[in-house]
Amino acid sequence: MPSNAHWLAVADQLVSSRVFEVDDAPFIRTLSEAATAELRPERGGVMLFDVDRPLLAARDERAGNSALVVVGLIDDVVVGFARCQIFTVGSRRVASVDDLFVHPAARGVGVGASMLGLIRAWAGENDCSHLESQVLPGNREAKNFFERMGMVTRRMQVSTEL
């Protein structure tokens, strides 16, 4: 398991992340609803929620994967969450960040970086060879975030409605 928390100071506020605790559930539910409201109308959002998420859930159930849920905080206020699953392909273990969301008012100060840092440490401790995530087309802010974190695009998926 990763260390309990990852933190850094920004101005007069403490930005941190830690492993999810049961008391965080209402905050994650609220943030998850906000993420859905923000992302579903975006290009690719309907497919993300109606097709991709159910496929990920089925993959995770079949594989019995280990998972990590973390929350991002400013001071002691939960302002973000991230969910990561480990899956195995052949002999390769991959940590997949399936959700990473920071409340819009808390973006740009390091909350996402803190959560991703904790996930990266956990993935390394669990012998993962790769860390991956996905970004909706046109979500330049998210793409730029992941690139700043050292991640690169390895595939673009295309789709059409029939």
C-alpha positions, 0 to 999 in steps of 0.5 A: 500500500502507498504511504497514507498521504502525498502533500505540498504547500501552495500559497497558504493552503495545503494541497494533499491526497490520501487513500479514500476513507469511508467518510469520504463517500458523500464527497466522492458521490457529489464530485462524481455527479459533477464529473458526469454533468461536466463530461457527458455533454462533451464529444465522446461523453455519452460513449464514455458513460454508456459503453466504456464504463460498463466495459471497464466494470466487466473487465474488473469483475472478471479479473478480480483486479486490485483497485485504489481510490484516492481523494484530493484535498485543499486543507481538509476539504475533499475537492477531487477523487481518482480511481485506479485499477490494475489489470494484467495483460500477458505478463504485463501489469498496467495501472489504469486511472479510470477516473480523475476529477478535480472540482473546477474551482480547485483546479490548477493548484496541484490537487490532480498532480498530488493524486496522480503522484500517490497513484504512481507510487501505488502502481510501482509498489504493485509491480505495474510496468505502465500507468495509463488513463484516457481523455475525451477528445477536445478536453485539452485541459486534461490532455495537457495535465497528463502530458505535464505528468509525463504521460503521452498519447499512445492511441486514439480511438475513433467511433461512429454511431450506426 
